[in-house]
Amino acid sequence: MNKFSLEGKKTKWGIGSVTFPMARCQNLKPTAVILVVFFVLAVLNILFKKILDEGTNQLVIVTYRLTAGAIFLSPIARFCERKNGVKLTTPILCYIFFSALIGATFAQFLYLLGTQHTSAAFSSAFSNMNPVFTFLLALPLRQERVNLRRKHGIAKVLGSLTCIGGAMVLIFYRGIPLSTYHANNSSNTSKVGSKEKWILGSIYLLLSVLCWSGWFLLQSKIGKIYPLKYSSTALMSTFGAVQSAILCFSINRDTTIWILRGKLQIFTVLSAGIMGSGMCYVGMSWCVEQKGPVFTAAFSPSIPIFVTIMDFAFFHEQIYLGSVIGSIMVICGLYTLLWGKSSEARHNASKPAEAMECNGTSASAINIAEVTSNS
């Protein structure tokens, strides 16, 4: 009787109609957060391109960015993980040091070199290949398995091949321009440069993706022995800042390159550290906890879409047929691989031992959480 009257009361006063939209808003929170995160990363990609064109040194950008990120994340790590009993040992520090060398110093340096030689939209499209190359690197290390007798195994292979084909199109086929806008044509031509410069930039981006993929595999190991994500990221940023500074001084002894001239340069490097390496990382970590790594990775193609729209609308950058075809192939390959990984995870749910063994790098392979820290 009480239950009936309570339900009647809910219907009469419309309580059910209030709780349903509230619950739906709660479910939409991760979607809104991840879209905001990727939009911020897209803006940072464009800002990187602008200050690179102004002559800012790539390693100076990386050093300042990682320094700002370490300063921002250190108090968060201290507050959130101070009561955790995990000890920081010498082997763990060595793992984090090499993680910083591969994923923070080399990967970001090569990414900025590639962006300088190509365009922001082109370089952000390359970032979608991180999961595929991570999957391919994990195969010879036996951290991934492919069962061609099942649909998920075929999907992983097909997605990888499609993504590699898209990468080849991006590198070697530029195609005709798709817009008829010709204002600032001379400046756009000088920015894009020759075909040789475009291919060189593509090679830099490809090497950057390989570094990121190796970093994901190494990070999966670090996550098992030192599961404090904020502390490990703050340490990695600190190591990476020191490494980038040393590498920069070894290449260029001119100290004047360290002086940031102009508000745009200062704003970009601070935003990249605080928002890109700091707030966006926290936001993506929260989304992974709420919805899982597949959900987070599924929205990663929004970055090149945001970049392309803003580049074309505000900076009148030219869009080429080859970039569109290659990007579509990369995105299709990414989603095919993600579907295969998701299906494999469901299949392995009934086999805990096997799932534990072959999915050690699964989260790393499909989560582009710092993929776009490369942003």
C-alpha positions as CSV (number, residue, x, y, z in Angstrom):
1,M,0.0,0.0,0.0
2,N,2.8,2.4,0.9
3,K,4.7,1.5,-2.2
4,F,1.6,2.1,-4.3
5,S,0.9,5.5,-2.8
6,L,4.5,6.5,-3.1
7,E,4.5,5.6,-6.8
8,G,1.3,7.5,-7.2
9,K,2.8,10.5,-5.4
10,K,5.7,10.4,-7.8
11,T,3.4,10.3,-10.8
12,K,1.2,13.1,-9.5
13,W,4.0,15.5,-8.6
14,G,6.1,14.5,-11.6
15,I,9.1,13.5,-9.5
16,G,10.0,10.8,-12.0
17,S,10.0,13.3,-14.8
18,V,12.5,15.3,-12.8
19,T,14.9,12.5,-11.9
20,F,15.0,11.2,-15.4
21,P,16.5,14.3,-17.0
22,M,18.8,14.7,-14.1
23,A,20.1,11.1,-14.6
24,R,20.5,11.7,-18.3
25,C,22.5,14.9,-17.6
26,Q,24.8,12.8,-15.3
27,N,25.3,10.3,-18.2
28,L,26.1,13.2,-20.6
29,K,28.8,14.6,-18.3
30,P,31.7,12.4,-19.5
31,T,30.7,13.2,-23.1
32,A,30.7,16.9,-22.4
33,V,34.0,16.7,-20.5
34,I,35.9,14.7,-23.2
35,L,34.6,17.0,-26.0
36,V,35.8,20.1,-24.0
37,V,39.2,18.4,-23.4
38,F,39.7,17.5,-27.0
39,F,38.6,21.0,-28.1
40,V,41.2,22.5,-25.8
41,L,43.8,20.2,-27.3
42,A,42.8,21.2,-30.8
43,V,43.2,24.9,-29.9
44,L,46.7,24.1,-28.5
45,N,47.6,22.3,-31.8
46,I,46.8,25.5,-33.7
47,L,48.6,27.7,-31.3
48,F,51.7,25.5,-31.5
49,K,51.7,25.9,-35.3
50,K,51.4,29.7,-35.0
51,I,54.3,30.1,-32.6
52,L,56.4,27.6,-34.5
53,D,55.9,29.7,-37.6
54,E,57.0,32.7,-35.6
55,G,60.4,30.9,-35.0
56,T,60.0,29.5,-31.5
57,N,62.3,26.6,-30.9
58,Q,60.6,23.2,-30.5
59,L,62.6,22.1,-27.5
60,V,62.1,25.4,-25.7
61,I,58.3,24.8,-26.1
62,V,58.6,21.2,-24.8
63,T,60.8,22.3,-21.8
64,Y,58.5,25.1,-20.8
65,R,55.4,23.0,-21.3
66,L,56.7,20.1,-19.2
67,T,57.9,22.5,-16.5
68,A,54.5,24.1,-16.2
69,G,52.8,20.7,-16.2
70,A,55.0,19.4,-13.4
71,I,54.4,22.5,-11.3
72,F,50.6,22.2,-11.9
73,L,50.4,18.4,-11.2
74,S,52.8,18.2,-8.2
75,P,50.3,19.7,-5.6
76,I,47.5,17.6,-7.1
77,A,49.6,14.4,-6.7
78,R,50.5,15.5,-3.2
79,F,46.9,16.0,-2.2
80,C,45.3,13.0,-3.9
81,E,48.0,10.4,-3.4
82,R,49.8,11.3,-0.2
83,K,48.3,8.5,1.8
84,N,49.1,5.8,-0.7
85,G,51.6,3.3,0.6
86,V,53.5,2.7,-2.7
87,K,57.2,3.4,-2.4
88,L,59.2,5.1,-5.0
89,T,62.2,2.8,-5.7
90,T,65.2,3.2,-7.9
91,P,63.9,0.8,-10.6
92,I,60.6,2.7,-10.7
93,L,62.6,6.0,-11.1
94,C,64.5,4.4,-14.0
95,Y,61.3,3.4,-15.7
96,I,59.8,6.9,-15.3
97,F,63.1,8.4,-16.6
98,F,63.0,6.4,-19.8
99,S,59.3,7.0,-20.1
100,A,59.9,10.7,-20.0
101,L,62.7,10.4,-22.6
102,I,60.5,8.5,-25.0
103,G,57.0,9.9,-24.4
104,A,57.8,13.5,-23.2
105,T,61.0,14.6,-24.8
106,F,61.4,12.7,-28.1
107,A,57.8,12.3,-28.9
108,Q,56.8,15.9,-28.4
109,F,60.0,17.2,-30.1
110,L,59.3,15.1,-33.2
111,Y,55.6,16.0,-33.2
112,L,56.4,19.8,-33.2
113,L,59.0,19.3,-35.9
114,G,56.4,17.5,-38.0
115,T,53.8,20.2,-37.3
116,Q,56.2,22.9,-38.4
117,H,56.9,21.2,-41.7
118,T,53.2,20.4,-42.4
119,S,50.0,21.8,-40.8
120,A,48.1,21.6,-37.5
121,A,45.3,19.6,-39.0
122,F,47.6,17.2,-40.7
123,S,49.7,16.5,-37.6
124,S,46.6,16.0,-35.4
125,A,45.2,13.5,-37.9
126,F,48.5,11.5,-37.4
127,S,47.8,11.3,-33.7
128,N,44.8,8.9,-34.4
129,M,47.3,6.2,-35.4
130,N,48.8,5.9,-31.9
131,P,46.5,2.9,-30.8
132,V,47.2,1.1,-34.1
133,F,51.0,1.4,-33.9
134,T,50.9,0.5,-30.2
135,F,48.9,-2.7,-31.1
136,L,51.5,-3.5,-33.8
137,L,54.5,-3.0,-31.5
138,A,52.7,-5.1,-28.8
139,L,52.4,-8.1,-31.2
140,P,56.1,-9.2,-31.3
141,L,56.3,-8.6,-27.5
142,R,53.4,-11.0,-27.1
143,Q,51.4,-8.4,-25.2
144,E,48.7,-8.6,-27.8
145,R,47.1,-11.6,-29.5
146,V,45.3,-12.0,-32.8
147,N,42.8,-14.8,-33.3
148,L,41.8,-14.7,-37.0
149,R,39.2,-17.3,-36.4
150,R,37.1,-14.7,-34.5
151,K,35.6,-11.5,-35.7
152,H,37.5,-9.3,-33.2
153,G,40.8,-10.7,-34.5
154,I,39.9,-9.9,-38.1
155,A,38.7,-6.5,-37.0
156,K,42.0,-5.7,-35.3
157,V,44.0,-6.7,-38.4
158,L,41.7,-5.0,-40.8
159,G,41.7,-1.8,-38.7
160,S,45.4,-1.8,-38.5
161,L,45.9,-2.2,-42.3
162,T,43.3,0.5,-43.0
163,C,45.0,2.9,-40.7
164,I,48.4,2.2,-42.3
165,G,46.9,2.7,-45.7
166,G,45.5,6.0,-44.5
167,A,49.0,7.0,-43.2
168,M,50.5,6.2,-46.6
169,V,47.9,8.4,-48.3
170,L,48.5,11.2,-45.9
171,I,52.2,11.1,-46.6
172,F,52.5,10.5,-50.3
173,Y,49.2,11.9,-51.8
174,R,48.4,15.6,-51.3
175,G,45.8,15.9,-54.1
176,I,43.9,19.0,-55.3
177,P,42.7,21.8,-53.0
178,L,39.1,21.5,-52.0
179,S,38.3,25.1,-51.3
180,T,38.2,28.0,-53.7
181,Y,39.5,30.5,-51.2
182,H,42.6,32.1,-52.6
183,A,43.3,35.0,-50.3
184,N,46.6,34.9,-48.6
185,N,47.6,32.2,-51.1
186,S,51.2,33.2,-51.1
187,S,51.5,32.9,-47.3
188,N,49.7,29.6,-47.3
189,T,52.0,28.3,-49.9
190,S,55.1,29.3,-47.9
191,K,53.7,27.7,-44.8
192,V,52.9,24.4,-46.4
193,G,56.1,24.3,-48.4
194,S,57.3,21.9,-51.0
195,K,56.4,18.2,-51.4
196,E,59.8,17.3,-50.0
197,K,59.2,19.4,-46.9
198,W,55.7,17.8,-46.5
199,I,57.2,14.3,-46.7
200,L,59.9,15.2,-44.2
201,G,57.3,16.5,-41.8
202,S,55.3,13.3,-42.3
203,I,58.4,11.2,-41.3
204,Y,58.9,13.3,-38.2
205,L,55.2,12.7,-37.3
206,L,55.5,9.0,-38.0
207,L,58.6,8.8,-35.7
208,S,56.6,10.7,-33.1
209,V,53.8,8.2,-33.3
210,L,56.3,5.3,-32.9
211,C,57.7,7.0,-29.8
212,W,54.2,7.5,-28.3
213,S,53.4,3.8,-29.0
214,G,56.5,2.7,-27.2
215,W,55.7,5.0,-24.4
216,F,52.2,3.4,-24.0
217,L,53.8,0.0,-23.7
218,L,56.3,1.2,-21.1
219,Q,53.6,3.1,-19.3
220,S,51.5,-0.1,-19.0
221,K,54.4,-1.6,-17.1
222,I,54.8,1.5,-14.9
223,G,51.1,1.5,-14.1
224,K,51.4,-2.0,-12.6
225,I,54.4,-1.3,-10.3
226,Y,53.6,2.4,-9.5
227,P,49.9,3.0,-9.9
228,L,50.0,6.6,-8.8
229,K,49.1,8.3,-12.0
230,Y,49.4,11.9,-10.9
231,S,52.7,11.4,-9.1
232,S,54.2,9.4,-12.0
233,T,53.0,12.0,-14.5
234,A,54.5,14.9,-12.4
235,L,57.8,13.0,-12.2
236,M,57.8,12.2,-15.9
237,S,57.2,15.9,-16.7
238,T,60.0,16.9,-14.4
239,F,62.4,14.4,-16.0
240,G,61.2,15.4,-19.4
241,A,61.8,19.1,-18.8
242,V,65.4,18.5,-17.7
243,Q,66.0,16.2,-20.6
244,S,64.6,18.7,-23.1
245,A,66.6,21.5,-21.7
246,I,69.8,19.5,-22.0
247,L,69.0,18.3,-25.5
248,C,68.2,21.9,-26.5
249,F,71.5,23.3,-25.1
250,S,73.5,20.5,-26.9
251,I,71.9,21.4,-30.2
252,N,71.8,25.2,-29.9
253,R,73.9,27.1,-27.4
254,D,72.2,30.4,-28.2
255,T,70.5,31.5,-24.9
256,T,68.3,34.1,-26.6
257,I,66.0,31.3,-28.0
258,W,64.8,30.8,-24.4
259,I,63.3,34.3,-24.3
260,L,59.6,34.1,-25.2
261,R,58.8,37.2,-27.2
262,G,55.1,38.1,-27.4
263,K,52.0,37.3,-25.4
264,L,51.0,34.5,-27.8
265,Q,54.2,32.5,-27.1
266,I,53.9,32.9,-23.3
267,F,50.2,32.1,-23.3
268,T,50.7,29.0,-25.5
269,V,53.5,27.3,-23.5
270,L,51.7,28.1,-20.2
271,S,48.4,26.8,-21.5
272,A,50.0,23.7,-22.9
273,G,51.5,22.9,-19.5
274,I,48.7,23.8,-17.2
275,M,45.7,22.9,-19.5
276,G,47.2,20.4,-21.9
277,S,49.5,18.4,-19.6
278,G,47.5,19.2,-16.4
279,M,43.8,19.8,-16.6
280,C,43.2,17.8,-19.8
281,Y,45.1,14.9,-18.3
282,V,42.9,15.0,-15.2
283,G,39.8,15.3,-17.3
284,M,40.7,12.4,-19.5
285,S,41.6,10.3,-16.4
286,W,38.2,11.0,-15.0
287,C,36.4,10.0,-18.2
288,V,38.4,6.8,-18.4
289,E,37.3,6.0,-14.8
290,Q,33.7,6.8,-15.6
291,K,33.3,5.2,-19.0
292,G,36.4,3.3,-19.8
293,P,39.3,3.7,-22.3
294,V,37.3,2.8,-25.4
295,F,34.9,5.6,-24.7
296,T,37.8,8.1,-24.4
297,A,39.6,6.9,-27.5
298,A,36.4,6.9,-29.5
299,F,36.2,10.7,-29.3
300,S,39.9,11.3,-30.4
301,P,39.0,11.9,-34.1
302,S,37.2,15.0,-32.9
303,I,40.6,16.7,-32.5
304,P,41.5,16.9,-36.2
305,I,37.9,17.8,-37.0
306,F,38.1,20.7,-34.6
307,V,41.5,21.8,-35.9
308,T,40.4,21.6,-39.5
309,I,37.3,23.7,-38.9
310,M,39.1,26.4,-37.0
311,D,42.1,26.4,-39.3
312,F,39.9,26.9,-42.3
313,A,37.4,29.3,-40.8
314,F,39.8,31.6,-38.9
315,F,43.2,31.2,-40.6
316,H,42.1,30.3,-44.1
317,E,44.3,27.2,-44.4
318,Q,43.9,25.2,-47.5
319,I,42.3,21.7,-47.3
320,Y,43.6,19.1,-49.7
321,L,41.9,15.9,-51.1
322,G,44.7,13.6,-49.9
323,S,44.4,14.8,-46.3
324,V,40.7,14.2,-46.3
325,I,40.9,10.7,-47.8
326,G,43.8,9.8,-45.5
327,S,42.1,11.1,-42.4
328,I,38.9,9.2,-43.2
329,M,40.9,6.0,-43.7
330,V,42.8,6.5,-40.4
331,I,39.5,7.2,-38.5
332,C,37.8,4.2,-40.0
333,G,40.8,2.0,-39.1
334,L,40.8,3.4,-35.6
335,Y,37.2,2.6,-35.0
336,T,37.5,-0.8,-36.5
337,L,40.4,-1.6,-34.1
338,L,38.5,-0.2,-31.2
339,W,35.5,-2.4,-32.0
340,G,37.8,-5.4,-32.2
341,K,39.4,-4.5,-28.9
342,S,36.0,-4.0,-27.2
343,S,34.7,-7.3,-28.6
344,E,37.8,-9.1,-27.5
345,A,37.4,-7.6,-24.0
346,R,33.8,-8.9,-23.8
347,H,35.0,-12.3,-25.0
348,N,37.8,-12.5,-22.5
349,A,35.5,-11.6,-19.7
350,S,34.6,-15.2,-19.3
351,K,38.3,-16.2,-19.2
352,P,39.9,-14.1,-16.4
353,A,43.4,-15.6,-16.7
354,E,43.7,-15.2,-20.4
355,A,42.2,-11.7,-20.3
356,M,44.7,-10.7,-17.6
357,E,47.6,-12.0,-19.7
358,C,46.7,-10.5,-23.1
359,N,45.1,-7.3,-22.0
360,G,48.0,-6.0,-20.0
361,T,48.5,-3.3,-22.7
362,S,44.9,-3.1,-23.9
363,A,44.1,0.0,-21.9
364,S,47.2,1.6,-23.1
365,A,46.7,0.5,-26.7
366,I,43.2,2.0,-27.1
367,N,43.4,4.9,-24.7
368,I,44.8,8.0,-26.3
369,A,44.7,9.8,-23.0
370,E,48.2,11.5,-23.4
371,V,47.7,11.1,-27.3
372,T,46.7,14.2,-27.3
373,S,48.9,15.4,-24.7
374,N,50.9,15.4,-27.9
375,S,48.4,17.9,-29.0
